């Protein structure tokens, strides 16, 4: 078979002349191949195309192994791409205008401060120290941004220089073509790459020089800032040490003449300098300024639309607007009073100048609200205190201690001192909350002002000024924040009323009362924190208190081998508290929604609120755990301890908790259902985690553990629907016509509010001692009206029986007397005394 195949293949080859010639040609090529191979090994093709490196390089041994033509072309293309990309990157130069102006501004500011410190007449105060510290902090942040920019640019230039150096030292520039006419394209690419590397190296060198110049300037600014910071720290210690010392003579002694500028000149300089600082602050926070403007505009337009829509409601518009006095009379001022205290959170690093500006705006708009809603005598007192308040704001911005303002502060402090005492003694208001707030604030203001006047007289000028300014600003700020809370409550009420239909306006008002109780406390807490922050800042103790509290909370403590900080515990508790408040608020709003859908059980969430509360609480718990950095192994230990506690003393609590979850999933009861558990009956008001609340028909609230709702017999009158059967027992005398009685009752049961199906029934029930009892059964469509319908039916039956002469008997007994004999007349006629 093999021979046959070979023969066939061999025969087929020799049948074609072309195939013969091809084979002969291949044999010739293989025979002369060693000759060519020997020739190419003796004379490389690359050497015939490119010039060799110089003999000097050959002798020094610096020549790399001979590259191939493909490798040289590939490297040339790669380096060309890299240099093109590098050229684009170098076009992104440093913003020299921004850096130059910023560095120059910082240098000029430091030079101005240095010159200011060299003045012999200049005396520091705490306010100036605070301003300088904030200035240095702001400069530090700006300096770090510039330094980061320069550092990134320097690293990029260093990388570019390394890349260009590696390209310059590559061998592609050593191997040049002998015949440039043959390799014109390659020759042009190499020359272009060489020129491009040269230009880029020069550009990198120029930018490195510029970067080094900026680094030198920034280094000088950093050194000056550190020196100034050390100098300010020394001055601050000296001022704090002298704060509680007598600085000048008592008022009855003549003080030494101190060469200082007049109060008018100091005030003018302070206003101008702080004006520039405020302008710079707004310029640095332009985004926050624009956002604040649009927030104010949007809220004002929204509230204006709400007021217009409310006034168009024919029946209830006037009633609603009478309850919102501030928005009705001065809507723009009301919006500003409610927004200004919260706008400070949009700005970073709030300066004293900015806060003083916000306080001044709050004063203006609060004055407008007082003018529109309070008697003129109250307005006059407020304006007098406001004048001294403005002076205190300006004086609080002084950069140096001005002893010649002693008498201005002393005389001016008597204005708020007198009115705060009058307000504490005589202020009355229809609102008990307002009256108590004003009296307490006035009392605190009076105490601080009295102490400030006393210290001023004795010569403790700086301390007395701090107390006087803090008391005055605190009083005005406190009143403004009180209006802030009231106006926000009015805004919430308006929004609620505007979202309801006219027929529900009374329900909306009651909803508002519940929401007010829940939210007013939160806004009062926010107002108090804002007020306390400004007060502590004016007393110059805010920063020490913050540092002390921060050190106390962040200090690591140990119990055995376990470490903890009070800060983590505090954060854990705060997050859990906020979580509980959020869960309760969500549950409250859902319950309000369920009350609106009381007629439809399918639309109510009911006991599912418990699942929502548990979900929110669980998420809050894990967030608190992560935020407070509590290890999960510690939580497992706590859960293990809880499991032991469950086995001993927590069975009831866990039983109620699990029962609550079962109630949430099975939903045998819903909020608003009419139920009866044991001897307790009423309307379900809340399904809690541990217990549920039932409002009895007498108005009392019954707390029923969830375990009892599952373990005891539960009657739900509204599980499937709200229909209710009414049963009456009517007794008539034995002398009555029973057919007439039955027909009379059946005729009455045809009235409205009694369902036609199931058909009302009248049965003769029993024969009692004094009456024949009829059992009356009929159905009403809702549990809400069954008592009313029952009463109306009983009244109609009574009147119908009376009109038809049907007697409703009452119990009677016949007494038979035997052999009493004759009763003497004295006994018959003698009246009995009370003692007898």
C-alpha positions in Angstrom: 0.0 0.0 0.0 2.8 2.3 0.9 4.7 1.5 -2.3 1.6 2.1 -4.3 1.1 5.5 -2.7 4.8 6.5 -3.2 4.6 5.4 -6.7 1.5 7.4 -7.3 3.0 10.6 -5.7 6.3 10.2 -7.5 4.6 9.6 -10.8 2.4 12.6 -10.3 5.4 14.9 -9.7 7.2 13.9 -12.8 4.2 14.3 -14.9 4.5 18.1 -14.7 7.5 20.0 -16.1 6.9 23.1 -14.0 7.3 21.1 -10.8 10.6 19.7 -12.1 12.0 23.2 -12.7 10.9 24.4 -9.3 12.6 21.6 -7.5 15.8 22.2 -9.4 15.7 26.0 -8.5 15.3 25.2 -4.8 18.2 22.9 -4.8 20.4 25.6 -6.3 19.3 28.1 -3.7 20.1 25.7 -0.8 23.5 25.0 -2.3 24.6 28.7 -2.4 23.0 29.7 1.0 26.2 29.0 3.1 28.1 31.4 0.9 25.7 34.3 1.7 25.6 33.4 5.3 29.3 33.6 5.6 29.3 36.9 3.8 26.7 38.5 6.1 28.5 37.4 9.2 31.6 39.1 8.1 29.9 42.5 7.1 26.7 43.4 9.1 24.0 45.2 7.2 23.6 47.9 10.0 27.2 49.0 9.6 26.6 49.4 6.0 23.7 51.7 6.6 24.6 53.7 9.8 27.9 55.3 10.8 29.7 53.6 13.7 30.4 55.5 17.0 33.7 57.3 17.2 36.9 55.4 18.0 37.1 57.3 21.3 33.9 55.8 22.4 35.0 52.4 21.3 38.1 52.6 23.3 36.3 53.9 26.4 34.0 50.9 26.3 30.8 53.1 26.5 29.2 51.6 23.4 26.1 49.5 24.1 25.5 46.3 22.1 24.7 47.2 18.5 21.0 47.8 18.1 18.9 46.7 15.2 17.3 49.0 12.7 13.8 48.2 14.0 14.9 49.0 17.6 16.2 52.5 16.6 13.1 53.3 14.7 10.9 52.1 17.5 12.8 54.2 20.1 12.6 57.2 18.0 8.8 56.9 17.7 8.4 56.3 21.4 10.6 59.3 22.5 8.7 61.5 20.0 5.4 60.5 21.6 6.8 61.1 25.1 8.2 64.5 24.2 5.0 65.6 22.6 3.0 64.6 25.7 5.6 66.3 27.9 5.3 69.5 25.8 1.5 69.5 26.4 2.1 69.0 30.2 4.6 71.9 30.3 2.0 74.2 28.8 0.1 73.8 32.1 2.2 76.3 33.9 1.9 77.7 37.4 -0.6 80.5 37.8 2.0 83.1 38.4 -0.6 85.9 38.7 -2.4 84.1 41.5 0.8 83.0 43.3 2.4 86.4 43.0 -0.6 88.3 44.3 -1.2 85.8 47.1 2.4 85.7 48.2 2.7 89.4 48.0 -0.5 89.9 50.0 0.7 87.6 52.7 4.0 89.3 52.8 2.4 92.8 53.0 0.1 91.6 55.8 2.9 90.2 57.8 4.9 93.4 57.3 2.0 95.5 58.4 1.6 93.5 61.6 5.3 93.7 62.3 5.2 97.5 62.0 2.1 97.6 64.2 3.8 95.6 66.9 6.8 98.0 66.8 4.6 101.0 67.9 5.2 101.8 71.5 1.6 103.2 72.0 0.0 100.0 70.8 -1.5 97.7 73.5 -2.8 94.3 72.7 -6.3 93.0 73.8 -7.8 89.5 73.5 -9.9 90.5 70.6 -6.8 91.5 68.6 -5.0 88.3 69.7 -8.0 86.3 68.4 -8.0 88.2 65.1 -4.3 87.6 64.6 -4.6 83.9 65.4 -7.5 83.5 62.9 -5.4 85.5 60.3 -2.4 83.2 60.9 -4.7 80.2 60.6 -6.2 81.5 57.4 -2.7 82.3 56.1 -1.5 78.8 57.0 -4.3 77.2 55.0 -3.6 79.4 52.0 0.1 78.8 52.5 -0.4 75.0 52.5 -2.4 75.3 49.2 0.4 77.3 47.6 3.1 74.9 48.9 1.2 71.9 47.7 0.9 73.5 44.2 4.6 74.3 44.1 5.5 70.9 45.4 3.4 69.1 42.8 4.9 71.3 40.1 8.4 70.6 41.3 7.9 66.9 41.3 6.4 67.1 37.7 9.4 69.1 36.6 11.9 66.7 38.2 10.2 63.8 36.4 10.3 65.7 33.1 14.0 66.5 33.6 14.8 62.8 34.3 12.9 61.8 31.2 14.7 64.3 29.0 18.1 63.3 30.4 17.4 59.6 29.6 16.5 60.6 26.0 19.6 62.7 25.5 21.8 59.9 26.7 20.2 57.3 24.5 22.3 55.7 21.6 19.8 56.7 18.9 21.7 60.0 18.4 25.0 58.1 18.0 23.9 55.9 15.0 23.4 58.3 12.1 22.6 57.2 8.5 25.5 57.4 6.0 23.2 58.2 3.2 20.8 60.8 4.4 19.1 60.9 1.0 18.0 57.3 1.4 16.7 57.7 5.0 15.3 61.2 4.7 12.2 60.5 6.9 14.2 58.9 9.7 16.8 61.6 9.5 14.1 64.3 9.9 12.5 62.5 12.9 15.9 62.2 14.7 16.7 65.9 14.1 13.2 66.9 15.2 13.5 64.8 18.4 16.9 66.3 19.1 15.6 69.9 18.8 12.5 69.2 20.7 14.5 67.7 23.6 16.7 70.8 23.6 13.8 73.2 23.7 12.0 71.2 26.4 15.1 71.0 28.5 15.4 74.8 28.4 11.7 75.2 29.3 12.0 72.8 32.2 15.1 74.7 33.4 13.2 78.1 33.3 10.2 76.7 35.1 12.5 75.1 37.8 14.0 78.5 38.4 10.6 80.1 38.8 9.5 77.3 41.1 12.6 77.7 43.2 11.9 81.4 43.5 8.4 80.8 44.8 9.7 78.1 47.2 12.2 80.6 48.6 9.4 83.3 49.1 7.1 80.8 50.7 9.9 79.6 53.0 10.5 83.2 54.1 6.8 83.7 54.8 6.7 80.5 56.8 9.6 81.6 59.0 8.0 85.0 59.6 4.6 83.4 60.4 6.2 81.1 62.9 8.0 83.9 64.6 4.9 86.0 64.7 2.9 83.0 66.1 5.4 82.6 68.9 5.3 86.3 69.7 1.5 86.3 69.8 1.5 83.3 72.1 3.7 85.1 74.5 1.5 88.2 74.4 -1.6 86.1 74.9 -0.1 84.6 78.1 0.7 88.0 79.4 -2.8 89.4 78.7 -4.5 86.4 80.3 -2.2 86.8 83.3 -3.1 90.5 83.6 -6.8 90.0 82.8 -7.9 89.7 86.4 -5.5 92.4 87.7 -6.2 96.1 88.3 -5.1 97.9 85.2 -6.0 101.5 86.0 -6.9 103.4 89.2 -10.4 103.3 90.7 -12.8 105.9 89.4 -12.3 108.2 92.4 -8.6 108.4 91.9 -6.9 110.3 89.1 -5.4 107.9 86.6 -2.0 108.3 85.0 -2.1 110.0 81.6 -1.8 107.4 78.8 -1.1 108.7 75.4 -3.8 107.1 73.1 -5.9 108.1 70.2 -9.4 109.4 70.7 -12.4 107.1 70.8 -13.6 108.5 67.5 -10.3 107.8 65.7 -10.1 104.3 67.2 -13.6 103.6 66.1 -13.0 104.9 62.6 -9.9 102.8 62.2 -11.7 99.7 63.6 -14.6 100.1 61.3 -12.3 100.5 58.3 -10.1 97.6 59.1 -12.9 95.3 60.0 -14.8 96.4 56.8 -11.8 95.3 54.7 -11.7 92.0 56.6 -15.4 91.5 56.0 -15.1 92.3 52.3 -12.2 89.9 52.0 -14.1 87.3 54.0 -17.1 87.6 51.6 -14.8 87.5 48.7 -13.2 84.2 49.9 -16.6 82.7 50.5 -18.3 84.0 47.4 -20.0 80.7 46.8 -21.6 80.7 50.3 -22.7 84.3 49.8 -24.4 83.5 46.5 -26.0 80.4 48.0 -27.3 82.4 51.0 -28.8 85.0 48.6 -30.8 82.4 46.7 -31.9 80.6 49.8 -33.3 83.8 51.3 -34.9 84.7 48.0 -36.4 81.2 47.5 -37.8 81.0 51.0 -39.3 84.5 50.8 -41.0 83.8 47.5 -42.2 80.4 48.8 -43.7 81.9 52.0 -45.2 84.8 50.0 -47.0 82.2 47.8 -48.2 80.3 50.8 -49.6 83.4 52.4 -51.4 84.4 49.2 -52.9 80.9 48.8 -53.9 80.9 52.5 -55.6 84.3 52.2 -57.6 83.0 49.2 -59.3 80.3 51.3 -62.8 81.7 51.9 -63.8 80.0 55.1 -60.6 79.5 57.1 -58.0 81.9 55.6 -58.6 84.7 58.1 -58.6 82.2 61.0 -55.2 80.8 59.9 -53.6 84.2 59.3 -54.7 85.5 62.7 -52.5 82.8 64.2 -49.3 83.9 62.4 -48.9 87.5 63.4 -45.3 87.9 62.3 -45.6 86.4 58.8 -48.9 88.2 58.3 -47.5 91.7 59.1 -43.8 91.6 58.2 -43.2 88.5 56.0 -39.7 89.5 54.8 -38.4 90.4 58.3 -39.9 87.1 59.6 -38.0 85.2 56.9 -34.7 86.9 57.7 -35.1 86.3 61.4 -35.7 82.6 60.8 -32.8 82.2 58.3 -29.9 84.4 59.6 -29.0 82.3 62.6 -28.7 79.2 60.3 -26.7 80.9 57.6 -23.5 80.9 59.7 -23.3 77.1 59.0 -22.7 77.8 55.3 -19.5 79.7 56.0 -16.2 78.2 57.2 -14.1 79.7 60.0 -16.6 82.3 61.1 -14.7 85.5 62.1 -15.8 87.9 64.8 -16.4 90.5 62.2 -18.7 88.2 60.2 -20.6 87.2 63.4 -21.0 90.9 64.4 -22.4 91.6 61.0 -25.0 88.8 61.3 -25.9 90.0 64.8 -26.4 93.5 63.5 -28.8 92.2 60.8 -30.7 90.1 63.4 -31.1 93.3 65.4 -32.6 95.2 62.5 -35.2 92.6 61.5 -36.1 91.8 65.1 -36.7 95.5 65.7 -39.1 95.4 62.7 -41.1 92.5 64.2 -41.2 94.2 67.6 -42.4 97.5 66.1 -45.3 95.7 64.3 -46.5 93.5 67.2 -45.7 95.2 70.6 -46.7 98.5 72.3 -44.7 101.6 71.6 -43.2 101.7 75.1 -41.7 98.3 74.5 -40.3 99.5 71.2 -38.7 102.6 72.9 -37.0 100.5 75.5 -35.8 98.1 72.9 -34.4 100.9 70.8 -32.5 102.4 73.7 -30.9 99.0 74.5 -30.2 98.5 70.8 -28.2 101.8 70.6 -25.8 100.6 73.3 -25.8 97.1 71.7 -24.4 98.7 68.4 -21.8 100.5 70.4 -20.8 97.2 72.1 -20.5 95.5 68.7 -18.1 98.2 67.5 -16.2 98.3 70.7 -15.9 94.5 70.6 -14.0 94.9 67.3 -11.3 97.2 68.8 -7.8 95.9 68.2 -6.2 97.6 71.2 -7.1 98.4 74.8 -8.6 101.9 74.8 -8.8 103.1 78.5 -10.4 106.3 77.5 -13.7 104.5 76.7 -14.1 103.6 80.3 -16.7 106.3 81.0 -18.6 105.5 77.8 -19.0 101.9 78.9 -19.8 102.9 82.4 -22.6 105.3 81.5 -24.0 103.2 78.6 -24.2 100.1 80.7 -26.8 101.8 82.9 -29.3 101.6 80.1 -29.5 97.8 79.7 -29.0 97.5 83.5 -32.1 99.5 84.3 -34.3 97.9 81.6 -33.2 94.4 82.4 -34.2 94.9 86.0 -37.5 96.3 85.0 -38.1 93.4 82.6 -37.2 90.9 85.4 -39.7 92.5 87.8 -42.6 93.7 85.7 -42.6 91.9 82.3 -45.9 90.2 81.5 -47.1 88.3 78.5 -50.0 86.2 77.4 -47.5 83.4 76.8 -46.1 81.9 79.9 -43.1 80.6 78.0 -42.2 84.0 76.7 -42.6 85.6 80.1 -40.3 83.0 81.8 -37.7 83.3 79.1 -37.5 87.1 79.2 -37.3 87.1 83.0 -34.5 84.6 83.1 -32.6 86.3 80.4 -33.0 89.7 82.0 -31.8 88.3 85.4 -28.7 86.9 83.9 -28.0 90.2 82.0 -28.6 92.2 85.2 -26.0 90.0 87.1 -23.3 90.3 84.4 -23.9 94.1 84.0 -23.8 94.7 87.7 -20.5 92.9 88.0 -19.1 94.7 85.0 -20.1 98.2 86.4 -18.5 97.2 89.8 -15.2 96.1 88.2 -15.1 99.2 86.0 -15.4 101.5 89.0 -12.6 99.6 90.7 -10.3 99.8 87.7 -10.4 96.3 86.3 -11.1 97.7 82.9 -10.6 94.7 80.5 -12.6 92.3 82.6 -15.4 94.7 83.1 -15.5 95.4 79.4 -15.8 91.7 78.6 -18.7 91.3 81.0 -20.5 94.4 79.9 -20.3 93.6 76.2 -21.1 89.9 76.7 -24.2 90.8 78.8 -25.6 93.4 76.3 -24.9 91.3 73.2 -26.2 88.2 74.9 -29.5 89.9 75.8 -30.2 91.2 72.3 -29.1 87.9 70.7 -31.2 85.9 73.1 -34.4 87.9 72.3 -33.6 87.6 68.5 -33.2 83.8 68.9 -36.5 83.6 70.7 -38.2 85.3 67.8 -36.3 82.9 65.5 -38.0 79.9 67.2 -41.5 81.5 67.1 -41.2 82.4 63.5 -40.1 78.9 62.5 -43.1 77.5 64.3 -45.4 79.9 62.4 -43.8 78.8 59.1 -44.4 75.1 60.0 -48.0 75.9 60.9 -48.5 77.8 57.6 -47.1 75.0 55.5 -49.3 72.4 57.3 -52.4 74.5 56.9 -51.7 75.2 53.2 -51.3 71.6 52.4 -54.8 70.6 53.9 -58.3 71.0 52.6 -60.6 73.6 54.0 -62.7 71.0 55.8 -59.7 69.7 57.7 -58.5 73.0 59.2 -59.3 72.2 62.8 -57.6 68.8 62.5 -54.5 70.6 61.0 -54.3 72.9 64.0 -54.3 69.9 66.4 -51.7 68.2 64.2 -49.6 71.4 64.5 -49.9 71.3 68.2 -48.4 67.8 68.3 -45.7 68.7 65.8 -44.9 71.8 67.8 -44.3 69.8 70.9 -41.9 67.6 69.1 -40.0 70.2 67.1 -40.0 73.2 69.3 -37.7 71.6 71.8 -35.2 70.8 69.0 -35.2 74.4 67.7 -34.9 75.7 71.3 -31.8 73.6 71.8 -30.3 74.9 68.6 -31.1 78.5 69.6 -29.5 77.9 73.1 -26.3 76.4 71.6 -26.0 79.4 69.2 -26.6 81.8 72.1 -24.1 80.1 74.4 -21.5 79.9 71.6 -21.6 83.7 71.1 -21.7 84.4 74.8 -18.7 82.2 75.5 -16.8 83.8 72.6 -17.5 87.3 73.9 -16.4 86.2 77.4 -13.1 85.0 75.7 -13.5 81.5 77.3 -14.9 79.6 74.3 -11.5 78.3 73.0 -10.2 77.2 76.5 -13.5 75.4 77.2 -13.4 73.7 73.8 -9.8 72.6 74.3 -10.5 71.4 77.8 -13.6 69.4 76.8 -11.8 68.1 73.7 -8.9 66.9 75.9 -11.2 65.3 78.4 -13.2 63.5 75.7 -10.2 62.3 73.7 -8.0 61.1 76.6 -7.7 57.4 76.5 -8.8 55.5 79.6 -8.5 51.9 80.7 -10.6 49.4 82.5 -8.4 46.3 82.9 -7.0 45.6 79.4 -9.8 47.5 77.6 -9.3 51.1 76.5 -12.0 53.7 75.8 -12.6 57.4 75.6 -15.4 59.4 76.9 -15.7 61.0 73.4 -16.5 57.7 71.8 -19.1 56.9 74.5 -20.6 60.4 74.1 -20.7 60.1 70.3 -22.4 56.7 70.6 -25.0 58.1 73.0 -25.7 61.1 70.8 -26.2 59.0 67.6 -28.5 56.7 69.5 -30.5 59.6 70.9 -30.8 61.2 67.4 -31.8 57.8 66.0 -34.6 57.4 68.5 -35.9 60.9 67.9 -35.9 60.3 64.1 -37.7 56.9 64.6 -40.3 58.5 66.9 -40.8 61.4 64.5 -41.3 59.1 61.5 -43.7 57.0 63.5 -45.6 60.2 64.5 -46.0 61.4 61.0 -47.1 58.0 59.8 -49.7 57.8 62.6 -51.0 61.2 61.4 -51.3 59.7 57.9 -53.1 56.7 59.3 -55.6 59.0 61.1 -56.4 60.6 57.8 -57.0 57.2 56.3 -59.0 55.8 59.2 -61.8 54.7 57.0 -59.6 52.4 54.9 -57.7 49.7 56.8 -55.7 48.7 53.7 -54.2 52.2 53.4 -52.9 52.3 56.9 -49.4 51.1 57.9 -50.6 50.5 61.5 -48.4 48.2 63.4 -45.9 48.1 60.6 -44.6 51.4 62.1 -42.9 49.2 64.6 -40.8 47.5 61.9 -39.8 50.9 60.5 -38.8 52.1 64.0 -36.8 48.9 64.5 -35.1 49.3 61.1 -34.2 52.9 61.9 -32.9 52.0 65.3 -30.8 49.1 64.0 -29.2 51.3 61.3 -28.5 54.0 63.9 -27.0 51.5 66.3 -24.5 50.2 63.7 -23.7 53.8 62.6 -23.1 54.7 66.3 -20.8 51.6 66.6 -18.8 52.5 63.5 -18.6 56.2 64.3 -17.5 55.6 67.9 -14.9 53.0 66.8 -16.2 50.3 69.2 -14.8 46.9 68.2 -17.3 44.3 67.1 -15.7 41.8 69.5 -16.7 44.0 72.4 -20.3 44.1 71.1 -20.3 40.3 70.9 -19.2 40.2 74.6 -22.0 42.5 75.5 -24.6 40.5 73.6 -23.3 37.4 75.4 -23.8 39.0 78.7 -27.3 40.1 77.6 -28.1 36.5 76.7 -27.2 35.4 80.3 -29.4 38.3 81.6 -32.2 37.1 79.4 -32.0 33.7 80.9 -32.4 35.1 84.4 -34.3 38.4 84.6 -35.1 39.7 81.1 -37.6 37.1 79.9 -40.6 39.4 80.2 -38.9 42.2 78.3 -37.7 40.0 75.5 -41.1 38.3 75.4 -42.8 41.7 74.9 -40.2 42.7 72.3 -40.7 39.5 70.3 -44.5 39.8 70.7 -44.2 43.3 69.3 -42.4 42.0 66.2 -45.0 39.3 65.8 -47.8 41.9 66.0 -46.0 44.0 63.4 -45.8 41.1 60.9 -49.2 39.4 61.6 -51.0 42.8 62.0 -53.9 41.6 64.2 -54.3 45.2 65.4 -53.7 48.5 63.7 -53.5 52.0 65.0 -57.1 53.3 65.2 -58.7 49.8 65.8 -61.3 49.4 68.5 -60.2 46.5 70.6 -60.9 44.8 74.0 -58.2 43.0 75.9 -59.4 41.5 79.2 -61.2 44.2 81.1 -59.6 47.0 79.0 -61.2 48.4 75.9 -60.6 51.4 73.7 -58.8 52.7 70.6 -55.2 51.6 69.7 -53.0 54.7 69.7 -49.5 53.2 69.4 -47.9 49.9 68.9 -44.5 50.2 70.6 -41.4 48.0 70.8 -42.3 46.8 74.3 -45.9 47.8 74.9 -48.8 49.3 73.1 -51.1 52.2 74.1 -54.9 52.0 74.2 -57.0 55.1 74.7 -60.0 54.2 76.7 -63.4 55.7 76.0 -63.1 57.8 79.2 -60.0 59.5 77.8 -57.4 57.6 79.9 -54.5 55.9 78.2 -53.8 52.2 79.0 -50.3 50.7 78.5 -50.7 47.1 77.6 -47.5 44.9 77.3 -47.3 43.3 73.8 -47.1 39.9 75.4 -50.6 40.3 76.9 -52.0 41.1 73.4 -50.9 37.7 72.2 -51.5 35.6 75.3 -54.9 36.9 76.3 -58.1 36.9 74.3 -58.2 39.9 72.0 -61.4 41.3 70.6 -60.9 43.5 67.6 -64.2 45.3 66.6 -62.7 46.7 63.4 -60.5 44.0 62.1 -62.5 43.3 59.0 -64.8 46.3 58.9 -66.1 49.0 61.3 -69.7 47.8 61.4 -71.1 47.2 64.9 -74.2 45.3 66.1 -76.3 47.1 68.7 -78.3 45.2 71.2 -81.2 46.6 73.4 -83.3 45.0 76.0 -86.7 46.7 76.2 -89.2 45.7 79.0 -93.0 46.3 78.7 -95.8 45.6 81.2 -97.8 42.4 81.0 -100.9 44.5 80.1 -99.4 45.7 76.8 -100.3 44.5 73.3 -97.2 42.5 72.4 -97.9 42.8 68.6 -98.2 46.5 68.9 -94.9 46.7 70.9 -93.1 44.7 68.2 -94.5 46.6 65.3 -93.7 49.9 67.0 -90.1 49.0 67.5 -89.7 47.6 64.0 -91.1 50.9 62.6 -88.5 52.8 64.5 -85.7 50.6 63.2 -86.3 51.8 59.7 -84.7 55.2 60.4 -81.4 56.4 58.9 -78.0 55.3 60.1 -79.4 51.8 60.7 -78.2 49.3 58.1 -80.9 47.5 56.0 -78.8 44.4 55.8 -78.4 42.5 58.1 -82.1 43.1 58.7 -83.0 44.5 62.2 -84.6 42.0 64.4 -87.0 42.2 67.3 -87.5 39.1 69.6 -89.5 38.5 72.7 -86.7 37.6 75.2 -88.0 36.6 78.6 -90.8 36.9 81.1 -89.4 38.8 84.1 -91.0 39.5 87.5 -92.3 42.9 86.4 -92.0 43.0 82.6 -91.9 41.2 79.4 -88.5 41.8 77.8 -87.9 42.3 74.1 -84.5 41.9 72.5 -83.7 44.4 69.8 -80.8 43.8 67.3 -79.7 46.2 64.6 -76.4 47.1 62.8 -74.7 50.5 62.2 -72.0 51.1 59.6 -69.3 52.5 61.9 -68.1 52.0 65.5 -67.8 55.8 65.7 -71.6 56.3 65.8 -73.0 53.3 67.5 -73.5 55.0 70.8 -75.2 58.0 69.2 -77.5 55.8 67.1 -78.3 53.6 70.2 -79.3 56.7 72.2 -81.5 58.1 69.4 -83.3 54.7 69.0 -83.9 54.5 72.7 -85.3 58.0 72.9 -87.6 57.3 69.9 -88.9 54.0 71.5 -89.6 55.8 74.8 -91.5 58.6 73.1 -93.4 56.1 70.9 -94.4 54.0 73.8 -95.5 57.0 75.8 -97.6 58.3 72.8 -99.3 54.8 72.4 -99.8 54.2 76.1 -97.4 51.3 76.3 -96.1 51.1 79.8 -92.4 50.5 80.6 -92.7 49.0 84.1 -90.4 49.4 87.0 -90.0 46.8 89.8 -93.0 46.7 92.2 -93.6 44.8 95.4 -97.0 44.4 97.2 -96.7 44.5 101.0 -99.3 42.9 103.3 -99.5 44.1 106.9 -101.0 41.9 109.6 -102.3 42.9 113.1 -100.4 46.1 113.7 -103.1 47.2 116.1 -104.2 50.7 116.8 -101.5 53.4 116.5 -101.7 56.1 119.2 -102.4 59.6 118.1 -99.3 60.9 119.8 -97.1 58.6 117.7 -99.0 59.4 114.5 -98.8 63.2 115.0 -95.4 63.5 116.7 -92.7 64.5 114.3 -89.5 62.7 114.5 -86.3 64.5 115.3 -83.1 63.9 113.4 -81.6 62.2 116.4 -84.4 59.7 116.4 
